[in-house]
Amino acid sequence: MRIFIACILTVIVETAFLMLTGLRKKEQIPIIVLVNVVSNLTLNLLMLFLPLNFANYFWQAAVTVIVLEATVIFSEYFVYRAAFGDLKRLFVKTMLANILSAVLCAFLLPLF
């Protein structure tokens, strides 16, 4: 259940952020939502099944999560670029949206 809550939070945060930063055309919003659903569910399922042991191997687990998050950022950026063209600061917007959602989800998810 937490995976779906994380997905919903991510979609809300990243879609809102990207809309506030200029990606608000009616044909862009469904793409942003779909990309985030796919990337978030994939990331969370990978983290669920990977043996991430933060208690005993903090740095290895942390690096794994960072690499997975970076992969998500680049994947989302390339999909957005293919769908929307090479928009000004698209990579920065994608990266900031992902950082914001990761931080907010880290704080909000334990509440659910």
ZIFEN-V723439 format. One record per backbone hydrogen bond with DSSP energy under -1.0 kcal/mol. NH is the residue of the N-H (numbers start at 0). CO is the residue of the C=O. E is the energy in kcal/mol with one decimal. If there is no record, write none. Layout:
NH|CO|E ; NH|CO|E
//
This chain:
4|0|-1.9 ; 5|1|-2.8 ; 6|2|-2.0 ; 7|3|-2.5 ; 8|4|-2.7 ; 9|5|-2.4 ; 10|6|-2.7 ; 11|7|-2.4 ; 12|8|-2.8 ; 13|9|-2.9 ; 14|10|-2.1 ; 15|11|-2.2 ; 16|12|-2.6 ; 17|13|-2.7 ; 18|14|-2.3 ; 19|15|-2.4 ; 20|16|-1.4 ; 21|18|-1.5 ; 22|17|-2.8 ; 23|21|-1.4 ; 27|24|-1.6 ; 28|24|-1.4 ; 31|27|-2.4 ; 32|28|-2.6 ; 33|29|-2.6 ; 34|30|-2.9 ; 35|31|-2.1 ; 36|32|-2.3 ; 37|33|-2.5 ; 38|34|-2.6 ; 39|35|-2.5 ; 40|36|-2.4 ; 41|37|-2.2 ; 42|38|-2.5 ; 43|39|-2.8 ; 44|40|-2.4 ; 45|41|-2.4 ; 46|42|-2.5 ; 47|43|-1.7 ; 48|44|-1.9 ; 49|45|-2.1 ; 51|49|-2.3 ; 56|52|-2.4 ; 60|56|-2.5 ; 61|57|-3.0 ; 62|58|-2.5 ; 63|59|-2.1 ; 64|60|-2.3 ; 65|61|-2.4 ; 66|62|-2.7 ; 67|63|-2.3 ; 68|64|-2.8 ; 69|65|-2.6 ; 70|66|-2.2 ; 71|67|-2.0 ; 72|68|-2.4 ; 73|69|-2.5 ; 74|70|-2.5 ; 75|71|-3.0 ; 76|72|-2.5 ; 77|73|-2.5 ; 78|74|-2.0 ; 79|75|-2.9 ; 80|76|-2.9 ; 81|77|-2.0 ; 82|78|-2.3 ; 83|79|-3.5 ; 84|80|-1.8 ; 86|84|-1.9 ; 89|86|-1.7 ; 92|88|-2.5 ; 93|89|-2.5 ; 94|90|-2.8 ; 95|91|-2.8 ; 96|92|-2.4 ; 97|93|-2.0 ; 98|94|-2.4 ; 99|95|-2.8 ; 100|96|-2.3 ; 101|97|-2.4 ; 102|98|-2.5 ; 103|99|-2.7 ; 104|100|-2.6 ; 105|101|-1.9 ; 106|102|-1.6 ; 107|103|-3.0 ; 108|104|-2.6 ; 110|107|-1.7 ; 111|108|-1.8
//
